[in-house]
Amino acid sequence: MAIISSGSATPSAADVLYARYAGRLPASLEKLAGPQHGVVELPQHVAWSGLRAYDLNRPRLRMGMYRTVLAEGQHEDLVTLLNHDLLLAQWPVLRTHVRQAWEDAFPELAIAGSAAA
């Protein structure tokens, strides 16, 4: 999704969100150095409501944590909490509103997502 500036036009809410998510992305997926196993407790600024501790060995909890971090995490949260291999493995079934920004920046995610479909 490209943001088109027409001078006086106000960007849509979708454009604003896309820019917000795109601005936090790591330089490469290899920068994602988060854990692959164990329990991860998310900082309060990421998980400000509800569950904060996630057992990565439990697929549903892992998926919930990835959705939360992708949506609410800042750049540093993304690189320290997400794991490159886990993200690639989960991407085909991970449904999230940040998907387009990530796939635009990292075409390998779009390929992984379409290969599973």
C-alpha positions in Angstrom: 0.0 0.0 0.0 1.5 3.3 -1.1 0.6 6.5 0.6 -0.2 9.1 -2.0 0.0 12.7 -1.1 -2.3 15.1 -2.9 -1.2 18.2 -1.1 -4.3 19.2 0.9 -5.9 15.8 1.2 -6.0 14.3 4.7 -4.6 10.8 4.8 -7.0 8.0 5.6 -6.9 6.2 8.9 -5.6 3.1 7.0 -2.8 5.2 5.6 -1.9 6.6 9.0 -1.8 3.1 10.5 0.2 1.7 7.7 2.8 4.4 8.1 2.9 3.8 11.8 3.5 0.0 11.4 6.0 0.5 8.5 8.0 3.0 10.6 8.7 0.4 13.3 10.0 -2.4 11.1 13.4 -3.9 11.5 16.0 -3.5 8.8 15.7 -7.2 8.0 13.9 -10.2 9.3 17.2 -11.6 10.5 17.2 -8.8 13.1 14.4 -10.6 14.9 16.3 -12.2 17.8 13.6 -13.1 20.2 13.3 -16.4 22.1 12.0 -19.6 20.5 11.0 -21.4 23.7 9.9 -20.7 27.2 7.6 -18.1 28.8 7.9 -14.5 27.7 6.4 -11.7 29.7 5.5 -8.7 27.6 6.2 -5.2 28.9 3.1 -3.2 29.9 3.4 -0.8 27.0 3.0 -3.7 24.6 0.4 -5.8 26.5 -1.5 -3.0 28.3 -4.6 -5.0 28.8 -5.2 -8.7 29.5 -2.6 -11.5 29.3 1.1 -10.5 29.5 2.9 -13.8 30.0 3.0 -16.2 27.0 4.4 -19.8 26.8 6.0 -20.0 23.4 5.8 -23.8 23.6 2.0 -23.5 23.3 1.0 -22.7 19.7 -2.2 -20.7 20.5 -0.4 -18.6 23.2 2.6 -18.1 20.8 0.2 -16.9 18.1 -1.5 -14.5 20.5 1.8 -13.1 21.6 2.9 -12.5 18.0 -0.3 -10.7 17.2 0.0 -8.5 20.2 3.7 -7.6 19.6 3.1 -7.0 15.9 0.3 -4.6 16.6 1.5 -2.9 19.8 5.3 -3.2 19.9 7.8 -0.5 19.0 10.9 -1.2 17.0 12.9 -2.5 19.9 10.1 -4.7 21.1 9.9 -6.3 17.6 13.5 -7.2 17.5 13.8 -8.5 21.0 10.5 -10.3 21.4 9.9 -11.8 17.9 12.0 -14.6 16.5 12.8 -14.8 12.8 12.2 -18.5 12.4 9.0 -18.5 14.4 7.6 -15.6 12.5 8.3 -17.2 9.2 6.7 -20.5 10.4 3.6 -18.8 11.7 3.2 -16.1 9.0 0.9 -18.2 6.7 -1.8 -18.5 9.4 -1.1 -15.3 11.3 -4.0 -13.0 10.6 -3.2 -9.4 11.6 -3.9 -5.9 10.4 -0.2 -5.2 10.1 0.3 -7.9 7.5 0.5 -5.6 4.5 3.2 -3.3 5.9 5.3 -6.4 6.8 4.8 -8.1 3.4 5.6 -4.9 1.5 8.9 -4.6 3.4 9.7 -8.3 3.4 8.6 -10.1 0.2 9.6 -13.5 1.7 6.7 -13.2 4.0 4.2 -12.7 1.2 5.7 -15.7 -0.6 5.5 -17.8 2.6 1.9 -16.7 3.1 0.8 -17.5 -0.5 2.6 -20.9 -0.5 0.5 -22.1 2.4 -2.8 -20.9 0.8 
